[in-house]
Each structure stands twice: as structure tokens, then as C-alpha cells.
Amino acid sequence: MPKEITSELTVMAFDYGTRRIGVAVGNTLTQVGQPLRTIAETTSDGSFRAIEGLLKEWQPNRLVVGMPCHPDGAEHEMSAKARRFGNQLHGRFGLPVDWVDERYTSAVLESDPDMRDNLDAESAALILEQYFLEKNWIS
């Protein structure tokens, strides 16, 4: 049964990688992910400072992190790192965090040469749209 919401929620999504983090934002009204930027800081603290700035600007109600898995759905090394990243987001910023299977997001985008410069942020937008589909948000 679809969840009913009484007001529009802003959701920020992350495509976590050890070198880059793609960020996108969207809301439960339009259910469209908008790529924001790719964070490529050299330190974890630098990445979290950049994320904090985006959180202040967009003021999301919740966060979504892409969960990388093998094609058969089994977790691998990056799954644990993405889970840790999501837990750190929750711990630092106090926002609820959900995870979304991101198995095919980068593969879909890598075939489009126009997307390569902003691949991580575009992947985050796809993760966010998958989240909206899975949660059956209605307004």
C-alpha cells in the first residue's frame, strides 16, 4: 500500500565512491532527481564539509545512499563502505538515511558520452529516482 504524505519532502541522494561522491536532490512531489555535483575531496573531513554545505543549502528531510551489490544481489567490499558512509551521515547530521540498490546506475550512464563528466552526480540522481519508485511516494 502506498505511503501517504502530507507535505512535500526534500531528499538528497549520494553515489558513494572512495575517490568521488555524486550528489543529487529531489522531492517527493516531482519524484525527479536533479544532479548537483561530484565531491572529489582528498580527505573524509573535506568531503563531509562539502556535504554539510549542500545540506545547509537544500535542507533535505532525509538522505539516500546507493548500495553497490554484485549482479546477483550479494554484497561486496564497497557495500560495507557505502553502509559506513550512510551511518556517518546519520551520525554527523542527524537525518534519516535509506539505502537503495545501485547495481546498474553507472552502467546505464557510462554508455552515454555526454554523462561522463558528471557521471557520479547523474548516478546519484538515478539512485534517488529508484528510491522514489521503491517507496511509492504519493502527494
NORRARA-V431719 format. One record per residue. N is the residue number from 1. RES is the residue in one letter. SS is DSSP state (H for helix, E for strand, C for the rest). PHI is phi in radians with two decimals (none if undefined). BURIAL is I if it has 9 or more other ideal C-beta (glycine too) atoms within 8 Angstrom, else O. Layout:
BEGIN
n=N res=RES ss=SS phi=PHI burial=BURIAL
n=N res=RES ss=SS phi=PHI burial=BURIAL
END
This chain:
BEGIN
n=1 res=M ss=C phi=none burial=O
n=2 res=P ss=C phi=-1.10 burial=O
n=3 res=K ss=C phi=-1.45 burial=O
n=4 res=E ss=E phi=-1.68 burial=O
n=5 res=I ss=C phi=-2.14 burial=I
n=6 res=T ss=C phi=-1.65 burial=O
n=7 res=S ss=C phi=-2.57 burial=O
n=8 res=E ss=C phi=-1.20 burial=O
n=9 res=L ss=C phi=-1.95 burial=I
n=10 res=T ss=E phi=-1.65 burial=I
n=11 res=V ss=E phi=-2.21 burial=I
n=12 res=M ss=E phi=-1.98 burial=I
n=13 res=A ss=E phi=-2.04 burial=I
n=14 res=F ss=E phi=-2.26 burial=I
n=15 res=D ss=E phi=-1.81 burial=I
n=16 res=Y ss=E phi=-1.40 burial=I
n=17 res=G ss=C phi=-2.47 burial=I
n=18 res=T ss=C phi=-1.24 burial=O
n=19 res=R ss=C phi=-1.86 burial=O
n=20 res=R ss=C phi=-2.47 burial=O
n=21 res=I ss=E phi=-2.23 burial=I
n=22 res=G ss=E phi=-1.44 burial=I
n=23 res=V ss=E phi=-2.28 burial=I
n=24 res=A ss=E phi=-2.43 burial=I
n=25 res=V ss=E phi=-2.38 burial=I
n=26 res=G ss=E phi=-2.88 burial=I
n=27 res=N ss=E phi=-2.45 burial=I
n=28 res=T ss=C phi=-1.27 burial=I
n=29 res=L ss=C phi=-1.34 burial=O
n=30 res=T ss=C phi=-1.50 burial=O
n=31 res=Q ss=C phi=0.98 burial=I
n=32 res=V ss=C phi=-2.05 burial=O
n=33 res=G ss=C phi=-1.54 burial=I
n=34 res=Q ss=E phi=-1.94 burial=O
n=35 res=P ss=E phi=-1.08 burial=I
n=36 res=L ss=E phi=-1.76 burial=I
n=37 res=R ss=E phi=-2.93 burial=O
n=38 res=T ss=E phi=-1.93 burial=I
n=39 res=I ss=E phi=-1.60 burial=I
n=40 res=A ss=C phi=-2.27 burial=O
n=41 res=E ss=C phi=-1.30 burial=I
n=42 res=T ss=C phi=-1.52 burial=O
n=43 res=T ss=C phi=-2.21 burial=O
n=44 res=S ss=H phi=-1.09 burial=O
n=45 res=D ss=H phi=-1.06 burial=O
n=46 res=G ss=H phi=-1.08 burial=I
n=47 res=S ss=H phi=-1.09 burial=I
n=48 res=F ss=H phi=-1.20 burial=I
n=49 res=R ss=H phi=-1.14 burial=I
n=50 res=A ss=H phi=-1.11 burial=I
n=51 res=I ss=H phi=-1.11 burial=I
n=52 res=E ss=H phi=-1.02 burial=I
n=53 res=G ss=H phi=-1.09 burial=O
n=54 res=L ss=H phi=-1.17 burial=I
n=55 res=L ss=H phi=-1.12 burial=I
n=56 res=K ss=H phi=-1.14 burial=O
n=57 res=E ss=H phi=-1.22 burial=O
n=58 res=W ss=H phi=-1.69 burial=I
n=59 res=Q ss=C phi=0.82 burial=O
n=60 res=P ss=C phi=-1.21 burial=I
n=61 res=N ss=C phi=-1.51 burial=O
n=62 res=R ss=E phi=-2.71 burial=I
n=63 res=L ss=E phi=-2.15 burial=I
n=64 res=V ss=E phi=-2.28 burial=I
n=65 res=V ss=E phi=-2.12 burial=I
n=66 res=G ss=E phi=-1.21 burial=I
n=67 res=M ss=E phi=-1.86 burial=I
n=68 res=P ss=C phi=-1.26 burial=I
n=69 res=C ss=E phi=-2.46 burial=I
n=70 res=H ss=C phi=-1.19 burial=O
n=71 res=P ss=C phi=-0.95 burial=O
n=72 res=D ss=C phi=-1.48 burial=O
n=73 res=G ss=C phi=1.64 burial=O
n=74 res=A ss=C phi=-1.24 burial=O
n=75 res=E ss=E phi=-1.35 burial=O
n=76 res=H ss=C phi=-2.43 burial=O
n=77 res=E ss=H phi=-0.92 burial=O
n=78 res=M ss=H phi=-1.21 burial=I
n=79 res=S ss=H phi=-1.07 burial=I
n=80 res=A ss=H phi=-1.13 burial=O
n=81 res=K ss=H phi=-1.17 burial=I
n=82 res=A ss=H phi=-1.16 burial=I
n=83 res=R ss=H phi=-1.11 burial=I
n=84 res=R ss=H phi=-1.08 burial=O
n=85 res=F ss=H phi=-1.03 burial=I
n=86 res=G ss=H phi=-1.07 burial=I
n=87 res=N ss=H phi=-1.13 burial=I
n=88 res=Q ss=H phi=-1.16 burial=I
n=89 res=L ss=H phi=-1.00 burial=I
n=90 res=H ss=H phi=-1.08 burial=I
n=91 res=G ss=H phi=-1.13 burial=O
n=92 res=R ss=H phi=-1.36 burial=O
n=93 res=F ss=H phi=-2.00 burial=I
n=94 res=G ss=C phi=1.19 burial=O
n=95 res=L ss=C phi=-1.71 burial=I
n=96 res=P ss=E phi=-1.14 burial=O
n=97 res=V ss=E phi=-2.18 burial=I
n=98 res=D ss=E phi=-2.05 burial=I
n=99 res=W ss=E phi=-2.02 burial=I
n=100 res=V ss=E phi=-2.28 burial=I
n=101 res=D ss=E phi=-1.05 burial=I
n=102 res=E ss=C phi=-2.00 burial=I
n=103 res=R ss=C phi=-0.80 burial=I
n=104 res=Y ss=C phi=-1.99 burial=O
n=105 res=T ss=H phi=-1.11 burial=I
n=106 res=S ss=H phi=-1.16 burial=I
n=107 res=A ss=H phi=-1.09 burial=O
n=108 res=V ss=H phi=-1.09 burial=O
n=109 res=L ss=H phi=-1.45 burial=I
n=110 res=E ss=H phi=-1.09 burial=I
n=111 res=S ss=C phi=-1.33 burial=O
n=112 res=D ss=C phi=-1.78 burial=O
n=113 res=P ss=H phi=-1.07 burial=O
n=114 res=D ss=H phi=-1.24 burial=O
n=115 res=M ss=H phi=-1.58 burial=I
n=116 res=R ss=H phi=-1.03 burial=O
n=117 res=D ss=H phi=-1.17 burial=O
n=118 res=N ss=H phi=-2.19 burial=I
n=119 res=L ss=H phi=-0.97 burial=I
n=120 res=D ss=H phi=-1.17 burial=I
n=121 res=A ss=H phi=-1.18 burial=I
n=122 res=E ss=H phi=-1.12 burial=I
n=123 res=S ss=H phi=-1.09 burial=I
n=124 res=A ss=H phi=-1.07 burial=I
n=125 res=A ss=H phi=-1.13 burial=I
n=126 res=L ss=H phi=-1.16 burial=I
n=127 res=I ss=H phi=-1.04 burial=I
n=128 res=L ss=H phi=-1.11 burial=I
n=129 res=E ss=H phi=-1.16 burial=I
n=130 res=Q ss=H phi=-1.11 burial=I
n=131 res=Y ss=H phi=-1.03 burial=I
n=132 res=F ss=H phi=-1.07 burial=I
n=133 res=L ss=H phi=-1.10 burial=O
n=134 res=E ss=H phi=-1.18 burial=O
n=135 res=K ss=H phi=-1.51 burial=O
n=136 res=N ss=C phi=0.91 burial=O
n=137 res=W ss=C phi=-1.11 burial=I
n=138 res=I ss=E phi=-2.28 burial=O
n=139 res=S ss=C phi=-1.93 burial=O
END
